[in-house]
Amino acid sequence: MKNVALNDTHIALGAKMVPFAGFNMPVQYSGINIEHETVRKAVGVFDVSHMGEFILRGEGALDLIQRVCSNDASKLFDGKIQYSCLPNDQGGIVDDLLVYRIDEKTYMLVVNASNIDKDWDWISKHNTAGVEMKNISDQTSLLAVQGPKAIEALQSLTDVDLSSMEYYTFKKGVFAGIENVLISATGYTGAGGFELYFEKEHSEHIWNEIFNAGAPFGIKPIGLAARDTLRLEMGFCLYGNDIDDTTSPLEAGLGWITKFSKNFVNSANLAAQKQNGVERKLVGFEMIERGIPRHDYQIVDADGNVIGKVTSGTQSPSLQKAIGMGYVKTEFSKEGSDIYISIRENKILARVVKFPFK
């Protein structure tokens, strides 16, 4: 089990630490609901240093990315980020990831912690043109500062004009006196904010500076449990729950990052799937009757026939109702469709709704 650089800091702050993707990670500090509310209304800091980062560099870097990723990375420009996925040979997803264009020949890929080795092997397998690949995951710390007060909390620490940064762009600059910090305007919460990538030896300094600068704005440390409830309210997929090696990007509602203007791994089969239509779709639903949907609960129709399964579910702290995501047969995927969640052998009524949840 690996420790992130700030492991002792989290323990000193009273975090409940749990094993996650091979790391000891803070799952909560003061409580899920409090932390969730902090991000929605003020600003919170997630340590997500368990995530993986690869640098791809050289003449063939873009071509390699184009072949292994579903989205069209040729649309990127310096300082632009793109959400994408790595399709596998069977129509499923190796991982979802972010692609950062540093310059014309240099890219950073940000991958899920549980898939670092798998993704590295998959991309290496397709690296037939000798693109330089470097795994910088172990040397890199990553903090996500999320919430409507993120700009106010961070601006005093950098000369980069945070308010002018557009969504899914990044800049490199001095942050808290440390050079070469990558500041990206992304996030996994729907609350706005930034992610900060830097060499891990600066972790404690940058963490302390963020909390000093953010104190007037009510900044708090936030654990992975609230990260999960925040992303679920937005309808963002979590790898291993909502997408995996058996789910196609088209089934998962990720057609918007699946571009058939180029050839990529399994693109012909996915194009045929798009043409013919999918048999199941990932949907969001809210519970109409009392009950909380949980991962792997069966979804059934009015007659009790199994039509799918829950992939993520929770009692939404912001909305004060139970919500979930799951795959259902396509005929049940239309907004407003009534479905039932099987909870302890009882059929509990739910209704298909659009993302984000409201």
Order of alpha helices (4+ residues) and beta strands (2+ residues): beta-alpha-beta-beta-alpha-beta-beta-alpha-beta-beta-beta-alpha-beta-beta-alpha-beta-beta-beta-alpha-beta-alpha-alpha-beta-beta-beta-beta-beta-beta
